[in-house]
């Protein structure tokens, strides 16, 4: 069953984010992940006002956790954290 990581991202340092972006794709691909949505969302209702949402799809929850916990991804997390205020959640597919 597919699993998704949903990111609420507010980038404030484009240079640092570029360094992260240049490396994250290869790590994502190595774990079977792929981005399926990256956009500034349209607010419809409620109290959640993300400035940018990224949705990553993985074959299953194990792959998603494997990506997040991998040494390769852990190494580049500080680049993302310097560049943006982010929130990440793991969602199991149906």
C-alpha positions as CSV (number, residue, x, y, z in Angstrom):
1,X,0.0,0.0,0.0
2,X,1.4,3.4,-1.0
3,X,2.5,5.9,1.6
4,X,2.9,9.7,1.3
5,X,5.0,12.3,3.0
6,X,3.2,15.6,3.0
7,X,5.4,18.7,3.6
8,X,4.2,22.1,4.6
9,X,7.2,24.3,3.5
10,X,7.9,28.0,3.9
11,X,11.2,28.6,2.2
12,X,13.1,31.7,3.4
13,X,16.6,31.1,2.2
14,X,16.7,30.2,-1.5
15,X,20.4,29.6,-1.7
16,X,20.4,27.0,1.1
17,X,17.3,25.5,-0.3
18,X,19.0,25.1,-3.7
19,X,21.8,23.1,-2.1
20,X,19.2,20.8,-0.5
21,X,17.2,20.5,-3.8
22,X,20.3,19.5,-5.7
23,X,20.8,16.4,-3.4
24,X,17.3,15.3,-2.3
25,X,16.2,13.9,-5.6
26,X,18.8,11.1,-5.8
27,X,18.1,10.1,-2.2
28,X,14.3,10.1,-2.8
29,X,14.7,8.0,-6.0
30,X,17.0,5.5,-4.2
31,X,14.1,4.7,-1.8
32,X,11.4,4.4,-4.5
33,X,10.0,7.9,-3.8
34,X,8.8,10.5,-6.2
35,X,7.2,13.9,-5.9
36,X,3.6,13.9,-7.1
37,X,2.6,17.5,-6.1
38,X,4.5,20.7,-5.5
39,X,2.4,23.8,-5.4
40,X,1.2,26.9,-3.5
41,X,-2.2,25.6,-2.4
42,X,-5.6,27.2,-2.7
43,X,-7.1,27.7,0.8
44,X,-10.7,26.3,0.9
45,X,-11.5,26.2,4.6
46,X,-10.1,25.6,8.1
47,X,-7.1,26.9,10.0
48,X,-4.3,25.4,7.9
49,X,-2.5,28.1,5.7
50,X,0.6,26.5,4.2
51,X,2.6,28.6,1.8
52,X,3.8,25.6,-0.2
53,X,2.9,21.9,-0.1
54,X,5.0,19.0,-1.4
55,X,3.6,15.5,-1.6
56,X,6.0,12.6,-1.9
57,X,4.8,9.2,-2.9
58,X,6.5,5.9,-1.8
59,X,5.6,2.3,-2.6
60,X,4.9,1.7,1.1
61,X,5.4,3.0,4.6
62,X,8.6,1.1,5.0
63,X,10.1,2.8,2.0
64,X,9.0,6.2,3.2
65,X,10.5,5.7,6.7
66,X,13.6,4.2,5.0
67,X,14.0,7.4,3.0
68,X,13.5,9.7,6.0
69,X,15.8,7.7,8.3
70,X,18.5,7.0,5.8
71,X,21.9,8.4,6.5
72,X,21.9,10.1,3.1
73,X,18.8,12.0,3.9
74,X,19.7,12.7,7.5
75,X,22.9,14.3,6.2
76,X,21.0,16.9,4.1
77,X,18.1,17.7,6.6
78,X,20.2,20.6,8.1
79,X,20.3,22.2,4.6
80,X,16.5,22.1,4.5
81,X,16.1,23.3,8.1
82,X,18.3,26.3,7.4
83,X,16.4,27.2,4.3
84,X,12.8,26.7,5.4
85,X,10.3,26.3,8.2
86,X,8.8,22.9,7.4
87,X,6.4,20.4,8.8
88,X,6.4,16.8,7.6
89,X,3.8,14.1,8.1
90,X,3.6,10.5,7.0
91,X,0.2,9.4,5.6
92,X,-0.7,5.8,4.8
93,X,-2.5,5.3,1.5
94,X,-5.7,3.3,1.1
